[in-house]
Amino acid sequence: MLAILLGLSSAALGDGTILLYHHVAINTPPTTSISPADFQLHLEYLRDNEFNVMPLDMMIESLKSGESIPDKSVAITFDDGYISIFEEAFPLLQSFGFPFALFVSTEPIDNEQAYYMNWGQIRDIANAGALIANHMIDHPYMLATREGESTMELVARHRQDLLFAEERILKETGQSHRYLAYPYGEFNPAIKQMLAEEGFVGLAQNSGAVGTNSDFLALPRYPLASIYADLDTARTKLDTLAFNTKIIEPLSPVTMNRSPAITLQFSAGNYNLPEIGCFANSRPIPMNWLDRGAGIVRLEPTEEYSGRRWRYICTAPAANNRYYWYSAQWIFLGE
């Protein structure tokens, strides 16, 4: 029987989605912005459709422990610490009674850089219940080596900066959760290993739901900006479920190939394997099932992808017009 059902529903233990915003404004770069009006529509949709908007740390620590969280759970996060978060998003979130997390790069705040919050404003939102966490010192490209710098030296530099930023956040807000949002969503296995050694959770920018089997050194988040800020495109993502997926190879998202293949294993989910579809740029990726019984499939794209970062997205239908959702991140370091 080709259409085999694997295991129990991952929703039985509860899945969640983590939302990512940057600017909440109309006069900032469109690729990282959502208008205040659209942001309010998102919050209204979460309220009116009975989503459980929960603190980020409660979601992460519950899932790490294998504990159940309510169905349709959502955590709201912001990166960078822009002033529009304080002026536009914060009052709206307070009016809805929704918790949220803010990942800050400390140097722009220490330097009182334009368009960023200051530490007093960050303390105000922290005192109101916001979780404040780490986004490094100066929002680096974490894969960019300096001249003559080895991988070991790169990781050591990032370790020092990570811990310095954590100390600054602790000093200014009294909080130290040891959560890092990777700037630009970029990382490699050596950087993930450094986070593990320092007891950090890592949050990325590749889309997908989170569950008990997620990679807690690179948790997916849904970026909701630009065309993805529109509620019609966002509503499907808000209600997604987490695949239990393992990358077999390659283990690193870093590539020198514009058309990299990847081997994945899908297991322990209430979905039919033949119904899984994988896409890039909204076009199907050819799928070669190496071991259908074990859920092992190799994605073998036939086109090249542009830009520094792109994703392969895999989905499968679930009950009640919901979808399982997983994405594999790629970071191109070639010429």
Secondary structure as UniProt FT lines:
FT   STRAND          5..6
FT   HELIX           10..12
FT   STRAND          16..21
FT   STRAND          23..24
FT   HELIX           30..32
FT   STRAND          33..34
FT   HELIX           36..48
FT   TURN            49..50
FT   STRAND          52..53
FT   HELIX           56..64
FT   TURN            65..66
FT   TURN            71..72
FT   STRAND          73..80
FT   HELIX           83..84
FT   HELIX           85..89
FT   HELIX           90..96
FT   STRAND          101..104
FT   HELIX           106..110
FT   TURN            111..112
FT   TURN            114..115
FT   HELIX           119..127
FT   TURN            128..129
FT   STRAND          131..134
FT   TURN            136..138
FT   TURN            142..143
FT   TURN            147..148
FT   HELIX           151..173
FT   STRAND          179..181
FT   HELIX           183..185
FT   HELIX           189..197
FT   TURN            198..199
FT   STRAND          201..203
FT   TURN            212..213
FT   TURN            216..217
FT   STRAND          222..223
FT   HELIX           226..229
FT   HELIX           231..238
FT   STRAND          241..242
FT   STRAND          244..249
FT   STRAND          254..255
FT   STRAND          262..267
FT   STRAND          269..272
FT   HELIX           273..275
FT   STRAND          277..280
FT   TURN            281..282
FT   STRAND          283..284
FT   STRAND          287..291
FT   HELIX           292..294
FT   STRAND          296..299
FT   STRAND          309..317
FT   HELIX           319..321
FT   STRAND          323..332
//
